[in-house]
């Protein structure tokens, strides 16, 4: 008997790397990361192009000539999706949809949100992702977005996207209000748990670092068992995992594995995951995990430092851990 693969074919995607003329090297490294993000989301990357600009085009980000080149690439490579390595404004999204009809336009933020939607496992994680997605979608509810989400599916349309794009803006706003109230209740519950933990002399450790640097593997080694899933994928861990760790000189600590950071982490995600990130702020010590073999080691460390600077962590002791 022959077995047939019933899975839909992977979306054929073209990647577009963009940056300032003074950042040519970082454009290439960021594009490589975008390729890994696209792979994690299930796309088949069939082509890529880059552009270094003195200033970004306010209408389409990349300018008319590059848009024409992208259209030709998509036609030649039979690609139905274009993924930009920066966040597009609602106006740029709309203009690109007009210039590239029948092509799905995805930016870096939408791609990351899509990955989070596919990885959220707990009810809290799903609430956080849905809030972030709806905040991102609200100013972008164009006709082209609706059509692609309802007909094409795939990258950028998972999670609440497929269920809620038919809502009018007022319905989305109402849902956002409800989500924020629910997340505030979650935040209050976390605050109470932290206060209870503060009365027990058990040190709190938070494992932080760039995505896919080995935080889950380090936690598993500390615990001495498979405490959390470790995988060579970006954002393999989304929901935080806390486990007891025996200290070398006696006693216990609680170590928490957290979601990985990434360059240009979407603002909507930081806001939605605030209650989870507060676990980092409440730690007694941060274990900052770094992949010593990464070619982008310095860029990744700078991104982690920038994210931690946005949180209230400046007075928390840190231990650097290289994997």
ZADO-1210 file (C-alpha; in nm, 4 decimals, padded with zeros to 6 digits):
<atoms>
<atom x="00.0000" y="00.0000" z="00.0000" code="UNK" pos="1"/>
<atom x="00.1323" y="00.3419" z="-00.0928" code="UNK" pos="2"/>
<atom x="00.1278" y="00.6149" z="00.1671" code="UNK" pos="3"/>
<atom x="00.0592" y="00.9666" z="00.0504" code="UNK" pos="4"/>
<atom x="00.1694" y="01.2766" z="00.2382" code="UNK" pos="5"/>
<atom x="-00.1507" y="01.4709" z="00.3055" code="UNK" pos="6"/>
<atom x="00.0254" y="01.7723" z="00.4515" code="UNK" pos="7"/>
<atom x="-00.0090" y="02.0895" z="00.2439" code="UNK" pos="8"/>
<atom x="00.3102" y="02.1895" z="00.0613" code="UNK" pos="9"/>
<atom x="00.5317" y="02.4398" z="00.2405" code="UNK" pos="10"/>
<atom x="00.4858" y="02.8024" z="00.1430" code="UNK" pos="11"/>
<atom x="00.7514" y="02.9125" z="-00.1044" code="UNK" pos="12"/>
<atom x="00.8977" y="03.2336" z="00.0335" code="UNK" pos="13"/>
<atom x="01.1400" y="03.5048" z="-00.0758" code="UNK" pos="14"/>
<atom x="01.3309" y="03.6862" z="00.1997" code="UNK" pos="15"/>
<atom x="01.4108" y="04.0567" z="00.1840" code="UNK" pos="16"/>
<atom x="01.6972" y="04.1876" z="00.3981" code="UNK" pos="17"/>
<atom x="01.7057" y="04.5631" z="00.4542" code="UNK" pos="18"/>
<atom x="01.9323" y="04.7973" z="00.6451" code="UNK" pos="19"/>
<atom x="02.1316" y="05.1165" z="00.6341" code="UNK" pos="20"/>
<atom x="02.4378" y="05.1420" z="00.4099" code="UNK" pos="21"/>
<atom x="02.6618" y="05.1498" z="00.7169" code="UNK" pos="22"/>
<atom x="02.5302" y="04.8096" z="00.8293" code="UNK" pos="23"/>
<atom x="02.5999" y="04.5822" z="00.5335" code="UNK" pos="24"/>
<atom x="02.7468" y="04.2989" z="00.7462" code="UNK" pos="25"/>
<atom x="02.4601" y="04.3041" z="00.9949" code="UNK" pos="26"/>
<atom x="02.2079" y="04.2877" z="00.7069" code="UNK" pos="27"/>
<atom x="02.3509" y="03.9494" z="00.6052" code="UNK" pos="28"/>
<atom x="02.3617" y="03.8080" z="00.9591" code="UNK" pos="29"/>
<atom x="02.0069" y="03.9262" z="01.0310" code="UNK" pos="30"/>
<atom x="01.8902" y="03.7724" z="00.7028" code="UNK" pos="31"/>
<atom x="02.0377" y="03.4384" z="00.8076" code="UNK" pos="32"/>
<atom x="01.8398" y="03.4610" z="01.1306" code="UNK" pos="33"/>
<atom x="01.5275" y="03.5455" z="00.9288" code="UNK" pos="34"/>
<atom x="01.5880" y="03.2305" z="00.7261" code="UNK" pos="35"/>
<atom x="01.5888" y="03.0258" z="01.0480" code="UNK" pos="36"/>
<atom x="01.2711" y="03.1991" z="01.1644" code="UNK" pos="37"/>
<atom x="01.1039" y="03.1189" z="00.8311" code="UNK" pos="38"/>
<atom x="01.2163" y="02.7559" z="00.8601" code="UNK" pos="39"/>
<atom x="01.0762" y="02.7373" z="01.2147" code="UNK" pos="40"/>
<atom x="00.7440" y="02.8731" z="01.0825" code="UNK" pos="41"/>
<atom x="00.7358" y="02.6026" z="00.8134" code="UNK" pos="42"/>
<atom x="00.8255" y="02.8035" z="00.5031" code="UNK" pos="43"/>
<atom x="01.0415" y="02.6825" z="00.2156" code="UNK" pos="44"/>
<atom x="01.2816" y="02.9682" z="00.1419" code="UNK" pos="45"/>
<atom x="01.3430" y="02.9672" z="-00.2333" code="UNK" pos="46"/>
<atom x="01.5148" y="03.3029" z="-00.2778" code="UNK" pos="47"/>
<atom x="01.6427" y="03.6148" z="-00.1076" code="UNK" pos="48"/>
<atom x="01.7508" y="03.9682" z="-00.1861" code="UNK" pos="49"/>
<atom x="01.9064" y="04.2483" z="00.0158" code="UNK" pos="50"/>
<atom x="01.9164" y="04.6256" z="-00.0028" code="UNK" pos="51"/>
<atom x="02.1320" y="04.8781" z="00.1831" code="UNK" pos="52"/>
<atom x="01.9736" y="05.2225" z="00.1875" code="UNK" pos="53"/>
<atom x="02.0742" y="05.5692" z="00.2970" code="UNK" pos="54"/>
<atom x="01.7108" y="05.6161" z="00.4017" code="UNK" pos="55"/>
<atom x="01.4080" y="05.3881" z="00.3987" code="UNK" pos="56"/>
<atom x="01.1323" y="05.4574" z="00.1500" code="UNK" pos="57"/>
<atom x="00.8303" y="05.5811" z="00.3501" code="UNK" pos="58"/>
<atom x="00.5847" y="05.4279" z="00.1021" code="UNK" pos="59"/>
<atom x="00.7214" y="05.0750" z="00.0520" code="UNK" pos="60"/>
<atom x="01.0324" y="05.0614" z="00.2732" code="UNK" pos="61"/>
<atom x="01.2546" y="04.9446" z="-00.0157" code="UNK" pos="62"/>
<atom x="01.1626" y="05.1705" z="-00.3087" code="UNK" pos="63"/>
<atom x="00.9940" y="05.1114" z="-00.6442" code="UNK" pos="64"/>
<atom x="01.2939" y="04.9498" z="-00.8178" code="UNK" pos="65"/>
<atom x="01.3373" y="04.6858" z="-00.5500" code="UNK" pos="66"/>
<atom x="00.9628" y="04.6151" z="-00.5462" code="UNK" pos="67"/>
<atom x="00.9817" y="04.5426" z="-00.9213" code="UNK" pos="68"/>
<atom x="01.2806" y="04.3132" z="-00.8605" code="UNK" pos="69"/>
<atom x="01.0904" y="04.1284" z="-00.5862" code="UNK" pos="70"/>
<atom x="00.7922" y="04.0805" z="-00.8175" code="UNK" pos="71"/>
<atom x="01.0227" y="03.9275" z="-01.0798" code="UNK" pos="72"/>
<atom x="01.1839" y="03.6974" z="-00.8221" code="UNK" pos="73"/>
<atom x="00.8460" y="03.5732" z="-00.7036" code="UNK" pos="74"/>
<atom x="00.7338" y="03.5020" z="-01.0600" code="UNK" pos="75"/>
<atom x="01.0568" y="03.3210" z="-01.1506" code="UNK" pos="76"/>
<atom x="01.0672" y="03.1150" z="-00.8304" code="UNK" pos="77"/>
<atom x="00.6905" y="03.0553" z="-00.8008" code="UNK" pos="78"/>
<atom x="00.6921" y="03.2131" z="-00.4559" code="UNK" pos="79"/>
<atom x="00.3650" y="03.3226" z="-00.3007" code="UNK" pos="80"/>
<atom x="00.5068" y="03.4849" z="00.0137" code="UNK" pos="81"/>
<atom x="00.7560" y="03.7665" z="00.0697" code="UNK" pos="82"/>
<atom x="00.9067" y="03.8084" z="00.4177" code="UNK" pos="83"/>
<atom x="01.0677" y="04.1424" z="00.5074" code="UNK" pos="84"/>
<atom x="01.3365" y="04.1533" z="00.7768" code="UNK" pos="85"/>
<atom x="01.1948" y="04.4685" z="00.9363" code="UNK" pos="86"/>
<atom x="00.8518" y="04.5645" z="01.0664" code="UNK" pos="87"/>
<atom x="00.6369" y="04.7302" z="00.8021" code="UNK" pos="88"/>
<atom x="00.4117" y="05.0204" z="00.8903" code="UNK" pos="89"/>
<atom x="00.0411" y="04.9701" z="00.8107" code="UNK" pos="90"/>
<atom x="00.0796" y="05.2096" z="00.5158" code="UNK" pos="91"/>
<atom x="00.3814" y="05.0250" z="00.3770" code="UNK" pos="92"/>
<atom x="00.1983" y="04.6937" z="00.4160" code="UNK" pos="93"/>
<atom x="-00.0980" y="04.8288" z="00.2201" code="UNK" pos="94"/>
<atom x="00.1184" y="04.9766" z="-00.0561" code="UNK" pos="95"/>
<atom x="00.3175" y="04.6562" z="-00.0979" code="UNK" pos="96"/>
<atom x="-00.0023" y="04.4501" z="-00.1174" code="UNK" pos="97"/>
<atom x="-00.1168" y="04.6758" z="-00.4007" code="UNK" pos="98"/>
<atom x="00.2196" y="04.6582" z="-00.5794" code="UNK" pos="99"/>
<atom x="00.2484" y="04.2804" z="-00.5372" code="UNK" pos="100"/>
<atom x="-00.1041" y="04.1449" z="-00.5962" code="UNK" pos="101"/>
<atom x="-00.1647" y="03.7791" z="-00.5048" code="UNK" pos="102"/>
<atom x="00.1563" y="03.7801" z="-00.2976" code="UNK" pos="103"/>
<atom x="00.1331" y="03.7495" z="00.0801" code="UNK" pos="104"/>
<atom x="00.3395" y="04.0208" z="00.2526" code="UNK" pos="105"/>
<atom x="00.4838" y="03.9198" z="00.5907" code="UNK" pos="106"/>
<atom x="00.7203" y="04.1256" z="00.8045" code="UNK" pos="107"/>
<atom x="00.9579" y="04.0111" z="01.0777" code="UNK" pos="108"/>
<atom x="00.7144" y="04.0936" z="01.3574" code="UNK" pos="109"/>
<atom x="00.4261" y="03.9004" z="01.2009" code="UNK" pos="110"/>
<atom x="00.6557" y="03.6020" z="01.1448" code="UNK" pos="111"/>
<atom x="00.7693" y="03.5956" z="01.5095" code="UNK" pos="112"/>
<atom x="00.4099" y="03.6332" z="01.6313" code="UNK" pos="113"/>
<atom x="00.3117" y="03.3396" z="01.4109" code="UNK" pos="114"/>
<atom x="00.5840" y="03.1205" z="01.5625" code="UNK" pos="115"/>
<atom x="00.4709" y="03.2156" z="01.9118" code="UNK" pos="116"/>
<atom x="00.1127" y="03.1253" z="01.8188" code="UNK" pos="117"/>
<atom x="00.2215" y="02.7780" z="01.7093" code="UNK" pos="118"/>
<atom x="00.4351" y="02.7231" z="02.0235" code="UNK" pos="119"/>
<atom x="00.2047" y="02.8488" z="02.3015" code="UNK" pos="120"/>
<atom x="00.0905" y="02.5551" z="02.5129" code="UNK" pos="121"/>
<atom x="-00.0516" y="02.6984" z="02.8353" code="UNK" pos="122"/>
<atom x="-00.3670" y="02.9063" z="02.8625" code="UNK" pos="123"/>
<atom x="-00.1568" y="03.2016" z="02.9798" code="UNK" pos="124"/>
<atom x="00.0757" y="03.1696" z="02.6820" code="UNK" pos="125"/>
<atom x="-00.2168" y="03.1625" z="02.4410" code="UNK" pos="126"/>
<atom x="-00.3698" y="03.4708" z="02.6040" code="UNK" pos="127"/>
<atom x="-00.0403" y="03.6560" z="02.5728" code="UNK" pos="128"/>
<atom x="00.0115" y="03.5618" z="02.2092" code="UNK" pos="129"/>
<atom x="-00.3464" y="03.6437" z="02.1141" code="UNK" pos="130"/>
<atom x="-00.3189" y="03.9863" z="02.2760" code="UNK" pos="131"/>
<atom x="00.0049" y="04.0571" z="02.0881" code="UNK" pos="132"/>
<atom x="-00.1372" y="03.9376" z="01.7549" code="UNK" pos="133"/>
<atom x="-00.4567" y="04.1397" z="01.7830" code="UNK" pos="134"/>
<atom x="-00.2619" y="04.4541" z="01.8813" code="UNK" pos="135"/>
<atom x="-00.0493" y="04.4053" z="01.5703" code="UNK" pos="136"/>
<atom x="-00.3465" y="04.3254" z="01.3438" code="UNK" pos="137"/>
<atom x="-00.5747" y="04.6077" z="01.4467" code="UNK" pos="138"/>
<atom x="-00.4188" y="04.8872" z="01.2346" code="UNK" pos="139"/>
<atom x="-00.3584" y="04.6448" z="00.9464" code="UNK" pos="140"/>
<atom x="-00.7106" y="04.5174" z="00.8775" code="UNK" pos="141"/>
<atom x="-00.6972" y="04.5715" z="00.5026" code="UNK" pos="142"/>
<atom x="-00.8931" y="04.3868" z="00.2404" code="UNK" pos="143"/>
<atom x="-00.5837" y="04.2013" z="00.1231" code="UNK" pos="144"/>
<atom x="-00.5065" y="04.0831" z="00.4786" code="UNK" pos="145"/>
<atom x="-00.8608" y="03.9500" z="00.5193" code="UNK" pos="146"/>
<atom x="-00.8518" y="03.7710" z="00.1847" code="UNK" pos="147"/>
<atom x="-00.5179" y="03.5978" z="00.2501" code="UNK" pos="148"/>
<atom x="-00.6105" y="03.4956" z="00.6024" code="UNK" pos="149"/>
<atom x="-00.9431" y="03.3482" z="00.4955" code="UNK" pos="150"/>
<atom x="-00.8233" y="03.1782" z="00.1755" code="UNK" pos="151"/>
<atom x="-00.4518" y="03.1110" z="00.1927" code="UNK" pos="152"/>
<atom x="-00.3890" y="03.0290" z="00.5582" code="UNK" pos="153"/>
<atom x="-00.0345" y="02.9362" z="00.6558" code="UNK" pos="154"/>
<atom x="00.2385" y="03.1623" z="00.7917" code="UNK" pos="155"/>
<atom x="00.1133" y="03.4709" z="00.9683" code="UNK" pos="156"/>
<atom x="-00.2445" y="03.3440" z="00.9996" code="UNK" pos="157"/>
<atom x="-00.2259" y="03.0912" z="01.2843" code="UNK" pos="158"/>
<atom x="-00.3628" y="03.1470" z="01.6321" code="UNK" pos="159"/>
<atom x="-00.6328" y="03.4106" z="01.6619" code="UNK" pos="160"/>
<atom x="-00.5738" y="03.5316" z="01.3056" code="UNK" pos="161"/>
<atom x="-00.7951" y="03.2778" z="01.1308" code="UNK" pos="162"/>
<atom x="-01.0659" y="03.2995" z="01.3955" code="UNK" pos="163"/>
<atom x="-01.0919" y="03.6744" z="01.4345" code="UNK" pos="164"/>
<atom x="-01.0116" y="03.8508" z="01.1091" code="UNK" pos="165"/>
<atom x="-01.3790" y="03.8623" z="01.0214" code="UNK" pos="166"/>
<atom x="-01.4430" y="04.0769" z="01.3253" code="UNK" pos="167"/>
<atom x="-01.4881" y="04.4469" z="01.2814" code="UNK" pos="168"/>
<atom x="-01.2392" y="04.6691" z="01.4613" code="UNK" pos="169"/>
<atom x="-01.4770" y="04.7349" z="01.7473" code="UNK" pos="170"/>
<atom x="-01.5051" y="04.3614" z="01.8118" code="UNK" pos="171"/>
<atom x="-01.1264" y="04.3249" z="01.8141" code="UNK" pos="172"/>
<atom x="-01.0973" y="04.6205" z="02.0478" code="UNK" pos="173"/>
<atom x="-01.3527" y="04.4592" z="02.2771" code="UNK" pos="174"/>
<atom x="-01.1606" y="04.1306" z="02.2703" code="UNK" pos="175"/>
<atom x="-00.8345" y="04.3156" z="02.3448" code="UNK" pos="176"/>
<atom x="-00.9943" y="04.4826" z="02.6454" code="UNK" pos="177"/>
<atom x="-01.1076" y="04.1434" z="02.7743" code="UNK" pos="178"/>
<atom x="-00.7637" y="03.9878" z="02.7147" code="UNK" pos="179"/>
<atom x="-00.5853" y="04.2702" z="02.8965" code="UNK" pos="180"/>
<atom x="-00.8170" y="04.2313" z="03.1946" code="UNK" pos="181"/>
<atom x="-00.7501" y="03.8550" z="03.2016" code="UNK" pos="182"/>
<atom x="-00.3735" y="03.9099" z="03.1728" code="UNK" pos="183"/>
<atom x="-00.3907" y="04.1596" z="03.4582" code="UNK" pos="184"/>
<atom x="-00.5555" y="03.8883" z="03.6707" code="UNK" pos="185"/>
<atom x="-00.2728" y="03.6526" z="03.5710" code="UNK" pos="186"/>
<atom x="-00.0201" y="03.9199" z="03.6622" code="UNK" pos="187"/>
<atom x="-00.1832" y="03.9651" z="04.0049" code="UNK" pos="188"/>
<atom x="-00.1783" y="03.5891" z="04.0666" code="UNK" pos="189"/>
<atom x="00.1916" y="03.5748" z="03.9754" code="UNK" pos="190"/>
<atom x="00.2588" y="03.8660" z="04.2106" code="UNK" pos="191"/>
<atom x="00.0903" y="03.6777" z="04.4981" code="UNK" pos="192"/>
<atom x="00.2936" y="03.3633" z="04.4238" code="UNK" pos="193"/>
<atom x="00.6146" y="03.5665" z="04.4243" code="UNK" pos="194"/>
<atom x="00.5215" y="03.7240" z="04.7587" code="UNK" pos="195"/>
<atom x="00.4608" y="03.3773" z="04.9065" code="UNK" pos="196"/>
<atom x="00.7938" y="03.2542" z="04.7684" code="UNK" pos="197"/>
<atom x="00.9686" y="03.5569" z="04.9191" code="UNK" pos="198"/>
<atom x="00.8727" y="03.4277" z="05.2640" code="UNK" pos="199"/>
<atom x="01.0564" y="03.1004" z="05.1995" code="UNK" pos="200"/>
<atom x="01.4390" y="03.1159" z="05.1931" code="UNK" pos="201"/>
<atom x="01.4804" y="02.9514" z="04.8508" code="UNK" pos="202"/>
<atom x="01.6913" y="03.1441" z="04.5956" code="UNK" pos="203"/>
<atom x="01.5252" y="03.2154" z="04.2617" code="UNK" pos="204"/>
<atom x="01.7358" y="03.1687" z="03.9468" code="UNK" pos="205"/>
<atom x="01.6245" y="03.2839" z="03.6009" code="UNK" pos="206"/>
<atom x="01.7855" y="03.1433" z="03.2872" code="UNK" pos="207"/>
<atom x="01.7897" y="03.4147" z="03.0221" code="UNK" pos="208"/>
<atom x="01.9564" y="03.4519" z="02.6850" code="UNK" pos="209"/>
<atom x="01.9120" y="03.4668" z="02.3117" code="UNK" pos="210"/>
<atom x="01.6771" y="03.2182" z="02.1527" code="UNK" pos="211"/>
<atom x="01.8234" y="02.8732" z="02.0823" code="UNK" pos="212"/>
<atom x="02.1467" y="02.9166" z="02.2819" code="UNK" pos="213"/>
<atom x="02.0832" y="02.6140" z="02.5056" code="UNK" pos="214"/>
<atom x="01.8876" y="02.7477" z="02.8056" code="UNK" pos="215"/>
<atom x="01.6647" y="02.4389" z="02.8222" code="UNK" pos="216"/>
<atom x="01.9676" y="02.2100" z="02.7935" code="UNK" pos="217"/>
<atom x="02.1398" y="02.3945" z="03.0807" code="UNK" pos="218"/>
<atom x="01.8249" y="02.3629" z="03.2966" code="UNK" pos="219"/>
<atom x="01.8059" y="01.9896" z="03.2227" code="UNK" pos="220"/>
<atom x="02.1699" y="01.9508" z="03.3305" code="UNK" pos="221"/>
<atom x="02.1118" y="02.1487" z="03.6506" code="UNK" pos="222"/>
<atom x="01.8061" y="01.9422" z="03.7395" code="UNK" pos="223"/>
<atom x="01.9661" y="01.6155" z="03.6321" code="UNK" pos="224"/>
<atom x="01.6614" y="01.5146" z="03.4296" code="UNK" pos="225"/>
<atom x="01.4575" y="01.6165" z="03.1277" code="UNK" pos="226"/>
<atom x="01.2779" y="01.9087" z="03.2924" code="UNK" pos="227"/>
<atom x="01.1902" y="02.0873" z="02.9718" code="UNK" pos="228"/>
<atom x="01.1903" y="02.0276" z="02.5971" code="UNK" pos="229"/>
<atom x="01.5192" y="02.1142" z="02.4252" code="UNK" pos="230"/>
<atom x="01.5276" y="02.1458" z="02.0470" code="UNK" pos="231"/>
<atom x="01.7455" y="02.3062" z="01.7815" code="UNK" pos="232"/>
<atom x="01.4683" y="02.5458" z="01.6833" code="UNK" pos="233"/>
<atom x="01.4106" y="02.9124" z="01.7513" code="UNK" pos="234"/>
<atom x="01.1687" y="02.9654" z="02.0429" code="UNK" pos="235"/>
<atom x="01.1552" y="02.5939" z="02.1298" code="UNK" pos="236"/>
<atom x="01.0601" y="02.7092" z="02.4809" code="UNK" pos="237"/>
<atom x="00.7773" y="02.9608" z="02.5050" code="UNK" pos="238"/>
<atom x="00.6053" y="02.8952" z="02.8366" code="UNK" pos="239"/>
<atom x="00.8349" y="02.9348" z="03.1418" code="UNK" pos="240"/>
<atom x="00.9357" y="02.6185" z="03.3265" code="UNK" pos="241"/>
<atom x="01.0400" y="02.6239" z="03.6963" code="UNK" pos="242"/>
<atom x="01.2257" y="02.3346" z="03.8612" code="UNK" pos="243"/>
<atom x="01.4046" y="02.2709" z="04.1912" code="UNK" pos="244"/>
<atom x="01.7843" y="02.2571" z="04.1682" code="UNK" pos="245"/>
<atom x="02.0035" y="02.1116" z="04.4433" code="UNK" pos="246"/>
<atom x="02.2887" y="02.3463" z="04.5346" code="UNK" pos="247"/>
<atom x="02.6454" y="02.2043" z="04.5642" code="UNK" pos="248"/>
<atom x="02.6841" y="02.3003" z="04.9308" code="UNK" pos="249"/>
<atom x="02.3351" y="02.1942" z="05.0345" code="UNK" pos="250"/>
<atom x="01.9886" y="02.3403" z="05.0077" code="UNK" pos="251"/>
<atom x="01.7751" y="02.4121" z="04.7047" code="UNK" pos="252"/>
<atom x="01.7106" y="02.6851" z="04.4488" code="UNK" pos="253"/>
<atom x="01.4295" y="02.7274" z="04.1987" code="UNK" pos="254"/>
<atom x="01.5498" y="02.7724" z="03.8396" code="UNK" pos="255"/>
<atom x="01.3147" y="02.9085" z="03.5723" code="UNK" pos="256"/>
<atom x="01.3686" y="02.8616" z="03.1993" code="UNK" pos="257"/>
<atom x="01.2360" y="03.1644" z="03.0081" code="UNK" pos="258"/>
<atom x="01.1459" y="03.2519" z="02.6508" code="UNK" pos="259"/>
<atom x="01.4479" y="03.3420" z="02.4403" code="UNK" pos="260"/>
<atom x="01.5238" y="03.6964" z="02.3363" code="UNK" pos="261"/>
<atom x="01.5865" y="03.8025" z="01.9779" code="UNK" pos="262"/>
<atom x="01.6895" y="04.1108" z="01.7858" code="UNK" pos="263"/>
<atom x="01.4037" y="04.3563" z="01.7436" code="UNK" pos="264"/>
<atom x="01.1697" y="04.1585" z="01.9701" code="UNK" pos="265"/>
<atom x="00.8226" y="04.2905" z="01.8784" code="UNK" pos="266"/>
<atom x="00.6969" y="04.5592" z="02.1165" code="UNK" pos="267"/>
<atom x="00.3543" y="04.3925" z="02.1250" code="UNK" pos="268"/>
<atom x="00.5145" y="04.0717" z="02.2526" code="UNK" pos="269"/>
<atom x="00.7103" y="04.2471" z="02.5268" code="UNK" pos="270"/>
<atom x="00.3899" y="04.4152" z="02.6450" code="UNK" pos="271"/>
<atom x="00.1818" y="04.0954" z="02.6287" code="UNK" pos="272"/>
<atom x="00.4471" y="03.8818" z="02.8020" code="UNK" pos="273"/>
<atom x="00.5051" y="04.1364" z="03.0772" code="UNK" pos="274"/>
<atom x="00.3692" y="03.9068" z="03.3479" code="UNK" pos="275"/>
<atom x="00.6079" y="03.6301" z="03.2399" code="UNK" pos="276"/>
<atom x="00.9043" y="03.8679" z="03.2124" code="UNK" pos="277"/>
<atom x="00.8366" y="03.9871" z="03.5666" code="UNK" pos="278"/>
<atom x="00.9645" y="03.6440" z="03.6760" code="UNK" pos="279"/>
<atom x="01.3033" y="03.7606" z="03.5474" code="UNK" pos="280"/>
<atom x="01.2733" y="04.0857" z="03.7441" code="UNK" pos="281"/>
<atom x="01.1949" y="03.8909" z="04.0640" code="UNK" pos="282"/>
<atom x="01.4969" y="03.6588" z="04.0401" code="UNK" pos="283"/>
<atom x="01.7783" y="03.6594" z="04.2953" code="UNK" pos="284"/>
<atom x="02.0316" y="03.5764" z="04.0245" code="UNK" pos="285"/>
<atom x="02.0305" y="03.5709" z="03.6439" code="UNK" pos="286"/>
<atom x="02.2080" y="03.2933" z="03.4569" code="UNK" pos="287"/>
<atom x="02.2849" y="03.4612" z="03.1244" code="UNK" pos="288"/>
<atom x="02.3310" y="03.1789" z="02.8731" code="UNK" pos="289"/>
<atom x="02.5449" y="03.2429" z="02.5639" code="UNK" pos="290"/>
<atom x="02.6301" y="03.0171" z="02.2699" code="UNK" pos="291"/>
<atom x="03.0088" y="03.0509" z="02.2549" code="UNK" pos="292"/>
<atom x="03.0173" y="02.9018" z="01.9031" code="UNK" pos="293"/>
<atom x="02.7744" y="03.1495" z="01.7463" code="UNK" pos="294"/>
<atom x="02.9199" y="03.3698" z="01.4680" code="UNK" pos="295"/>
<atom x="02.6794" y="03.6415" z="01.5913" code="UNK" pos="296"/>
<atom x="02.7897" y="03.6133" z="01.9546" code="UNK" pos="297"/>
<atom x="02.8492" y="03.9855" z="02.0099" code="UNK" pos="298"/>
<atom x="02.5258" y="04.0912" z="01.8370" code="UNK" pos="299"/>
<atom x="02.3284" y="03.8372" z="02.0389" code="UNK" pos="300"/>
<atom x="02.4827" y="03.9481" z="02.3689" code="UNK" pos="301"/>
<atom x="02.4064" y="04.3112" z="02.2825" code="UNK" pos="302"/>
<atom x="02.0431" y="04.2171" z="02.2100" code="UNK" pos="303"/>
<atom x="02.0106" y="04.0321" z="02.5429" code="UNK" pos="304"/>
<atom x="02.1682" y="04.3243" z="02.7306" code="UNK" pos="305"/>
<atom x="01.9269" y="04.5666" z="02.5618" code="UNK" pos="306"/>
<atom x="01.6230" y="04.3550" z="02.6532" code="UNK" pos="307"/>
<atom x="01.7393" y="04.3162" z="03.0143" code="UNK" pos="308"/>
<atom x="01.7953" y="04.6933" z="03.0293" code="UNK" pos="309"/>
<atom x="01.4274" y="04.7392" z="02.9393" code="UNK" pos="310"/>
<atom x="01.3390" y="04.5250" z="03.2404" code="UNK" pos="311"/>
<atom x="01.4130" y="04.6146" z="03.6018" code="UNK" pos="312"/>
<atom x="01.7209" y="04.3916" z="03.6337" code="UNK" pos="313"/>
<atom x="02.0172" y="04.6268" z="03.6783" code="UNK" pos="314"/>
<atom x="02.0647" y="04.5357" z="04.0473" code="UNK" pos="315"/>
<atom x="02.0265" y="04.1582" z="04.0025" code="UNK" pos="316"/>
<atom x="02.3568" y="03.9621" z="04.0157" code="UNK" pos="317"/>
<atom x="02.4444" y="03.7841" z="03.6913" code="UNK" pos="318"/>
<atom x="02.6426" y="03.4713" z="03.6116" code="UNK" pos="319"/>
<atom x="02.7645" y="03.4316" z="03.2524" code="UNK" pos="320"/>
<atom x="02.7242" y="03.0746" z="03.1244" code="UNK" pos="321"/>
<atom x="02.8827" y="02.9802" z="02.7892" code="UNK" pos="322"/>
<atom x="02.7580" y="02.6717" z="02.6066" code="UNK" pos="323"/>
</atoms>
